[in-house]
Amino acid sequence: MGVRAIVDDLDGLIRVGAAAKFLGVSSETLRNWDKSGRLIPTRHPVTGYRYYRQQDLEAFLAAAILERESE
């Protein structure tokens, strides 16, 4: 896979800090959710950095709100 293909694959993905801010949690919380399987990021194929898709974050947030409301 060439460098351009890797860059194209990352278009539209959100880094950990921005994803944490969007969800209102810390970056460490996102890392813990990854370890527990609660919210799985996309990994950069070279660096291994975590990235999130906007639609995954929105779906996760909506599910969390519904869960909280049903308690």
Secondary structure, DSSP 8 states (H G I E B T S, - for coil): --HHHHHHHHTTEEEHHHHHHHHTS-HHHHHHHHHHTSS--EE-TTT--EEEEHHHHHHHHHHHHHHHHH-
